Amino acid sequence: MPPHFLASSAPENNDVFTTTMLHGGSWISKLLHSRISLSFNFPHRFLIKFEFSSLFQAKGLNTLDEESVDFLPWLERKAGAKVSSVLSIGKSPHGRSLFASENIQSGDCILKVPYSVQITPDNLLPKIKALLSDKIEIISKLAITLLVEQKMDQDSGWAPYISCLPRHGEVHSTIFWSEYELDMIRQSSVYQETLNQKAKIEKDFAAVVPALQQFPDLESITLQDFMCAYFSVTSRAWESPKGLSLIPFTDFMNHDGVSKSIVLFDDDKMLSEVIADRNYAPGEEVLINYGKLPNASLLLDFGFTLPYNIHDQVEIQLNVPYDDILHEKKLELLQQHLTPKIKDAIGRNCSEDTFIIKTLQAHLSKTLGHKSKEVRSPHGKGKGLPQALRAFARVLCCDSPQELSDLGMEAAQIDGRLARHPLKDSRREFKAHQMLLSHITNSMQKYDAAIKSLALVNSPSTSNTFALRRQMALNLLTGELRVLRSASAWLNNYCVVLKSTIKYPSY
């Protein structure tokens, strides 16, 4: 019978410790969460020493993160409970991640993190919390919580976790991109969203500064510090029964857009858990799903993109031209049935609306990994273009107040939604969709030019950071262009079918 080993307790700073031959227990899993090297005392004073990294490689785990080898034991001591016996912290191309240290079967619970070791705004010191306005959002409060713990350094009870959070320069969210880098994605809506996010962070920081200035140890916190902490919250926190929570160890898990594993919350047992959605062999990276997120969201909120994202989408904007003689009537009808009234920068009623065209998830492809079916053909399955977008186009093509009135009456007689059925006049219906096709074709040309320009971009520095961000920009733009092309194909097909039904008067 092969011997089993059970590691005995060791001094906190001792890299070598002794084990005793015992029966029972998973000795490999215990060694995987031990310190750097191990010694075994056999009866005849024969000493065998294994290097931790060699053992890790023997299990197929070639990505050991030796800097984090103490993290899980620390968390389990803090929790007073076992968090995981089948996962270990390693390094992936995207930073720290979790890898299987033993065989995992689909349906296995692979980790459990008690609520007691999750960080929420409740962890913020009461004397600081009392000085913060009620108007300050939970994300900012949680960011301040991280910064306070960071300032405490090794005196913080969360020091091992805080030290694992990424620092400035290690993350690639567009809020950290230079103006030069942001120019690469100007064609995408994420460009403006980034500017909006940065402005919001600056505003939130200005709101918390008065409270921070009351504490000498905190008044040195800069906007950059706050921005990094803010990003840590937006990229790592989960919505939980406690509000917004940072879940140590769990947030080392990377994203897979087709994974069915998510973070679950058990209020009865007061813990968060993850269930494996497939089998994993030792050494495989274990992934979860952050949500059905396009590259625009992944890039802004998490700082990465996928080369082929089945959830990609693109925003397009339409507006009622100010020189349209029916401008006010069309705007009134659209705002009554489609959107609430919007004011532009100088207080006028805004005539612009934004629509999102999404990809539709399809079956996996054996060769490409994913097979996309962005927008169905006119006679196929799927949702096609957004109905609100087509309705907007139908309203834009109206030439008389009577046509607008008819659309309004039709909406009132059904479900209140405007222009959701094809126009009775086929020529008007054709014109509306031709207008959309022209708009999308124009957008495609701009995207195509932006993508080609990326090949010509010369960085002010030849850093790996810039090369990585340029590739992210390429993934973003090509994904959005792919969606536009599918929308264009849908419109082309629809217009061909529609044109064949148009009856022109004979003279």
C-alpha positions in Angstrom: 0.0 0.0 0.0 1.5 3.4 -1.0 2.2 5.7 2.0 0.1 8.8 2.6 1.5 12.0 4.0 -0.1 14.7 6.0 1.8 17.9 6.5 2.3 19.0 10.1 2.1 22.6 11.3 5.1 24.8 10.5 6.4 28.2 11.7 5.0 31.0 9.6 8.4 31.9 8.1 9.9 28.5 7.7 10.3 27.3 4.2 11.1 23.6 5.1 9.0 21.5 7.4 8.6 17.8 8.4 5.8 15.5 7.6 4.7 12.3 9.2 3.7 9.1 7.4 0.0 8.6 8.0 -2.9 6.9 6.3 -5.7 9.0 4.8 -5.9 12.5 3.4 -5.1 13.9 0.0 -1.4 14.6 0.5 -0.9 16.1 -3.0 -3.5 18.7 -2.5 -2.0 19.7 0.8 1.5 20.0 -0.7 0.1 22.2 -3.5 -1.0 24.7 -0.9 2.2 24.5 1.2 5.3 26.7 1.1 8.2 26.5 -1.4 10.0 23.3 -0.5 9.2 20.3 1.6 11.3 17.7 3.5 10.1 14.2 4.5 11.7 12.3 7.4 11.7 8.6 6.8 12.5 6.1 9.6 16.2 5.5 8.8 17.0 9.2 8.9 16.9 9.3 5.1 15.9 12.7 3.9 14.1 13.4 0.6 13.5 17.0 -0.4 11.1 18.0 -3.2 11.1 21.5 -4.7 7.6 22.9 -4.7 7.8 23.9 -8.4 8.9 20.4 -9.4 5.9 18.9 -7.7 3.6 21.5 -9.3 5.0 20.6 -12.7 4.6 16.9 -12.0 0.9 17.5 -11.7 0.9 19.3 -15.0 0.7 22.8 -13.4 3.5 24.7 -15.2 2.1 28.1 -14.3 2.7 28.2 -10.6 2.5 31.7 -9.1 5.1 31.3 -6.3 4.3 34.8 -5.1 0.8 33.8 -4.2 1.5 30.3 -2.8 0.5 31.5 0.7 -2.7 33.2 -0.3 -5.2 30.3 -0.1 -3.9 29.1 3.3 -4.1 32.7 4.6 -7.7 33.0 3.3 -8.7 29.7 4.8 -7.3 30.6 8.2 -9.1 33.9 8.1 -12.4 32.2 7.1 -12.0 29.4 9.5 -13.2 27.1 6.8 -12.0 25.2 3.7 -12.2 27.3 0.6 -10.9 24.9 -2.1 -9.0 21.7 -2.3 -8.9 21.4 -6.1 -7.8 24.9 -7.2 -4.4 26.6 -7.1 -3.2 30.0 -8.1 -1.2 30.2 -11.3 -0.2 32.6 -14.0 -1.9 33.0 -17.3 -1.4 35.4 -20.2 -4.0 37.6 -18.5 -2.3 37.6 -15.1 -3.2 35.5 -12.0 -5.7 32.8 -12.6 -7.0 29.6 -11.0 -5.9 26.2 -12.2 -7.1 22.7 -11.4 -4.8 21.0 -9.0 -6.8 17.7 -9.1 -9.3 16.2 -11.5 -12.5 18.2 -11.5 -15.8 16.8 -12.7 -18.7 18.8 -14.1 -21.1 19.6 -11.3 -18.4 19.7 -8.6 -18.4 22.6 -6.2 -14.8 23.9 -6.7 -14.8 26.7 -4.1 -16.7 28.2 -1.3 -15.9 31.6 0.1 -17.8 32.6 3.3 -19.4 36.1 3.4 -17.2 36.8 6.4 -14.1 37.1 4.2 -15.7 39.2 1.5 -15.0 42.9 1.3 -17.9 45.2 1.2 -18.4 48.9 2.0 -19.3 47.7 5.5 -15.6 47.1 6.0 -14.9 50.9 5.7 -13.9 52.4 9.0 -16.9 54.1 10.7 -15.0 57.3 11.2 -14.4 57.6 7.5 -17.9 56.4 6.5 -19.4 59.1 8.7 -17.7 61.8 6.7 -18.8 60.5 3.3 -22.0 62.0 1.7 -24.9 59.7 1.2 -24.7 60.7 -2.5 -21.4 58.9 -2.9 -22.0 55.6 -4.8 -21.2 52.2 -3.5 -18.4 51.7 -6.0 -16.5 54.7 -4.7 -17.1 53.6 -1.1 -15.6 50.2 -1.9 -12.7 51.9 -3.7 -12.0 54.0 -0.6 -12.2 50.8 1.5 -9.4 49.3 -0.6 -7.3 52.4 -0.4 -7.5 52.6 3.3 -6.4 49.0 3.7 -3.6 49.6 1.2 -2.4 52.6 3.2 -2.3 50.3 6.3 0.2 48.1 4.5 1.1 45.0 6.5 -1.0 46.2 9.4 -4.1 45.5 7.3 -5.9 42.3 8.0 -6.4 42.1 4.2 -2.8 42.7 3.3 -2.3 39.4 1.3 -5.3 40.2 -0.8 -4.5 43.9 -1.3 -1.0 43.0 -2.4 -2.5 40.8 -5.2 -4.5 43.6 -6.8 -3.1 45.0 -10.0 -1.2 48.2 -9.9 -1.2 51.1 -12.4 0.5 50.0 -15.5 -0.6 46.4 -15.1 -4.2 47.0 -16.3 -5.4 47.9 -19.7 -8.9 49.4 -19.3 -9.3 52.2 -21.7 -9.6 54.6 -18.7 -5.8 54.2 -18.4 -5.1 54.7 -22.1 -3.3 57.8 -23.3 -5.0 60.2 -25.7 -2.8 58.8 -28.5 -4.0 55.2 -27.7 -7.6 56.2 -27.4 -7.5 57.7 -30.8 -7.2 54.1 -32.2 -10.8 53.3 -31.1 -12.4 56.7 -31.8 -14.7 55.0 -34.3 -16.3 52.8 -31.5 -18.8 54.0 -29.0 -16.4 52.9 -26.2 -14.3 55.9 -27.0 -17.0 58.3 -25.7 -17.9 55.9 -22.9 -14.3 56.0 -21.7 -14.3 59.8 -21.6 -17.6 59.7 -19.7 -16.3 57.1 -17.2 -13.1 59.1 -16.6 -15.2 62.3 -16.0 -17.4 60.4 -13.6 -14.4 59.0 -11.6 -12.9 62.5 -11.4 -16.2 63.8 -10.1 -16.5 61.0 -7.5 -12.9 61.6 -6.4 -13.6 65.3 -5.9 -16.6 64.3 -3.7 -14.5 62.1 -1.4 -11.4 64.3 -1.1 -12.9 66.4 1.7 -13.3 63.3 3.8 -9.8 62.0 3.1 -8.2 65.3 4.0 -9.4 64.8 7.6 -6.9 61.9 8.0 -3.1 62.6 7.5 -2.5 59.1 6.3 -5.1 59.4 3.6 -4.7 62.9 2.3 -1.9 61.8 0.0 -4.2 59.6 -2.0 -4.2 60.8 -5.6 -6.7 60.6 -8.4 -4.6 57.9 -10.0 -4.7 55.9 -6.8 -8.5 56.3 -6.7 -8.8 55.4 -10.4 -6.9 52.1 -9.8 -9.0 51.2 -6.8 -12.2 52.1 -8.7 -11.1 49.9 -11.5 -10.4 47.0 -9.1 -14.0 47.3 -7.9 -15.6 47.5 -11.3 -13.6 44.7 -12.7 -13.6 42.3 -9.7 -16.7 42.9 -7.5 -19.9 40.9 -7.7 -23.5 42.0 -7.0 -24.4 40.0 -4.0 -27.1 39.9 -1.3 -24.8 42.2 0.7 -24.8 44.7 -2.2 -21.4 44.8 -3.9 -18.7 42.4 -2.7 -15.1 41.7 -3.5 -14.6 37.9 -3.1 -10.9 37.0 -2.6 -9.6 34.0 -4.5 -12.8 33.8 -6.6 -11.9 37.0 -8.4 -8.7 35.4 -9.7 -10.9 33.4 -12.2 -10.8 34.5 -15.8 -13.6 34.9 -18.2 -14.9 32.5 -20.8 -17.9 33.8 -22.8 -19.4 30.3 -23.4 -18.8 29.0 -19.8 -21.9 28.2 -17.8 -20.1 28.6 -14.5 -21.0 31.7 -12.5 -20.7 32.9 -8.9 -23.6 31.7 -6.8 -24.7 33.1 -3.4 -26.1 30.8 -0.7 -27.7 33.1 2.0 -28.6 30.1 4.2 -25.0 29.0 4.4 -23.6 32.5 4.1 -21.1 31.8 1.4 -20.4 32.2 -2.3 -19.6 29.2 -4.5 -18.8 28.2 -8.0 -19.9 24.9 -9.7 -17.8 23.5 -12.5 -19.6 23.4 -15.8 -17.3 20.8 -17.3 -14.4 18.4 -16.5 -10.9 19.8 -15.9 -7.7 17.8 -15.8 -4.8 18.9 -13.4 -3.1 21.9 -14.9 -6.1 23.3 -16.9 -7.2 26.9 -16.2 -10.6 27.0 -14.6 -12.9 29.7 -16.1 -16.2 31.3 -15.3 -18.6 33.6 -17.2 -18.6 37.3 -16.3 -21.7 37.8 -18.5 -22.8 38.1 -22.1 -20.4 41.0 -22.7 -19.2 42.5 -25.9 -15.6 43.5 -26.4 -16.5 47.1 -25.7 -17.6 46.3 -22.2 -14.7 43.9 -21.6 -12.2 46.5 -22.7 -13.6 49.4 -20.6 -14.6 47.4 -17.5 -12.0 44.7 -17.4 -9.1 45.7 -19.6 -9.1 42.8 -22.1 -10.8 41.7 -25.3 -11.5 38.4 -27.0 -10.2 37.7 -30.5 -13.6 36.4 -31.5 -16.4 37.5 -29.2 -19.8 35.9 -29.9 -21.5 38.6 -27.9 -20.0 41.6 -29.8 -22.4 44.4 -30.7 -22.2 47.8 -32.3 -24.0 51.1 -31.6 -25.4 53.2 -34.4 -27.0 56.6 -34.1 -29.7 58.2 -36.2 -31.1 61.7 -36.0 -33.9 63.7 -37.4 -32.2 66.4 -39.5 -32.9 69.9 -38.3 -33.7 71.0 -41.9 -36.5 68.5 -42.1 -39.7 70.5 -42.5 -41.4 67.9 -40.2 -38.6 67.9 -37.7 -40.6 68.9 -34.7 -43.5 66.6 -35.5 -41.3 63.6 -36.1 -39.4 64.3 -32.9 -42.5 64.6 -30.9 -43.9 61.3 -32.3 -40.6 59.5 -31.7 -40.2 60.7 -28.1 -43.9 59.9 -27.4 -43.6 56.3 -28.5 -39.9 55.3 -28.4 -37.8 57.3 -25.9 -38.2 59.9 -23.2 -37.5 63.5 -24.0 -33.8 64.2 -24.2 -32.1 67.6 -24.1 -28.9 68.3 -26.0 -25.9 70.3 -24.7 -27.6 73.7 -25.2 -31.1 72.6 -24.0 -32.8 71.9 -27.3 -34.8 68.7 -27.8 -32.3 66.2 -29.0 -33.1 64.6 -32.3 -30.6 61.7 -32.0 -31.2 58.2 -30.8 -28.8 55.3 -30.3 -29.5 51.7 -31.3 -27.6 48.6 -30.5 -27.2 45.7 -33.1 -26.1 42.6 -31.4 -24.6 39.3 -32.5 -26.6 36.2 -31.9 -24.9 33.2 -30.3 -24.9 30.1 -32.5 -23.4 26.7 -32.3 -19.7 26.2 -31.7 -17.5 25.6 -34.6 -15.0 22.8 -34.5 -12.5 24.7 -36.6 -12.9 28.3 -35.6 -14.0 27.8 -32.0 -17.1 29.9 -32.6 -19.6 30.2 -35.4 -21.4 33.5 -35.6 -24.8 34.2 -36.9 -25.0 37.9 -36.2 -28.3 38.8 -37.9 -30.6 36.4 -39.6 -31.7 36.5 -43.2 -35.2 37.8 -43.8 -36.6 34.3 -43.9 -34.3 32.7 -41.3 -34.4 32.4 -37.6 -33.3 35.1 -35.2 -34.2 38.7 -34.4 -32.8 40.5 -37.4 -32.3 44.3 -36.9 -33.8 45.9 -33.8 -37.4 46.8 -34.4 -37.0 50.2 -32.8 -34.2 51.0 -35.3 -36.5 50.1 -38.2 -39.3 52.0 -36.7 -37.1 55.1 -36.4 -36.2 54.8 -40.1 -39.9 54.5 -41.1 -40.7 57.7 -39.3 -37.7 59.5 -40.9 -39.1 58.6 -44.4 -42.5 60.1 -43.8 -43.2 63.1 -46.1 -46.5 64.4 -44.7 -48.2 65.1 -41.4 -50.9 62.6 -42.4 -48.4 59.8 -42.6 -47.1 60.6 -39.1 -50.6 60.8 -37.8 -51.5 57.4 -39.3 -48.4 55.9 -37.6 -49.4 57.4 -34.3 -53.0 56.0 -34.6 -51.7 52.6 -35.6 -49.5 52.5 -32.5 -52.4 53.5 -30.2 -54.6 50.8 -31.6 -52.1 48.0 -30.9 -49.5 48.0 -28.1 -48.3 51.6 -28.2 -45.2 50.7 -30.1 -44.5 52.9 -33.1 -44.1 51.7 -36.7 -43.4 48.1 -35.7 -45.1 46.7 -38.9 -43.9 47.2 -42.5 -45.3 50.4 -44.1 -48.3 49.7 -46.4 -46.6 51.6 -49.1 -43.8 49.2 -50.2 -41.9 52.0 -51.8 -41.8 53.9 -48.5 -40.7 50.7 -46.7 -38.0 50.2 -49.3 -36.8 53.8 -48.9 -36.6 53.5 -45.2 -34.5 50.4 -45.3 -32.3 51.7 -48.1 -31.6 54.7 -45.9 -30.5 52.3 -43.1 -28.4 50.4 -45.5 -26.7 53.6 -46.6 -26.0 54.6 -43.0 -24.5 51.3 -42.1 -22.5 51.1 -45.3 -21.0 54.5 -44.4 -20.2 53.2 -40.9 -18.5 50.1 -42.3 -16.3 52.2 -44.5 -15.2 54.2 -41.5 -14.5 51.1 -39.5 -12.6 49.6 -42.3 -10.4 52.7 -42.6 -9.8 52.7 -38.8 -8.7 49.0 -38.9 -6.3 49.6 -41.8 -4.8 52.6 -40.1 -3.9 50.4 -37.1 -1.4 48.7 -39.3 0.2 52.1 -39.9 0.2 53.3 -36.3 3.6 54.0 -34.9 3.9 54.2 -31.2 5.8 57.0 -29.4 7.5 54.0 -27.6 8.0 50.5 -28.6 6.5 49.1 -25.4 4.7 45.8 -25.1 1.9 47.7 -23.5 1.2 49.7 -26.6 1.4 46.5 -28.8 -1.1 44.8 -26.6 -3.5 47.7 -26.6 -3.3 48.0 -30.3 -4.3 44.4 -30.6 -7.2 45.0 -28.3 -8.2 47.9 -30.4 -8.1 45.6 -33.5 -10.2 43.0 -31.7 -12.8 45.6 -30.8 -13.1 47.2 -34.2 -13.0 44.0 -36.2 -15.8 42.6 -34.0 -18.0 45.6 -34.4 -17.3 45.7 -38.2 -18.4 42.0 -38.4 -21.7 42.9 -36.8 -22.2 45.8 -39.2 -21.4 43.5 -42.2 -24.1 41.1 -41.0 -26.6 43.9 -40.6 -25.7 45.1 -44.1 -26.3 41.6 -45.5 -29.6 41.4 -43.7 -30.7 44.8 -45.2 -29.5 43.9 -48.7 -31.6 40.7 -48.6 -34.6 42.5 -47.2 -34.5 45.2 -49.8 -34.1 42.7 -52.7 -37.1 40.8 -51.5 -39.1 44.0 -50.9 -38.1 45.5 -54.3 -39.6 42.5 -56.1 -43.0 43.2 -54.6 -43.1 46.9 -55.6 -45.6 47.6 -58.3 -44.8 50.6 -60.4 -47.6 52.5 -62.2 -47.8 51.8 -65.9 -48.2 54.6 -68.4 
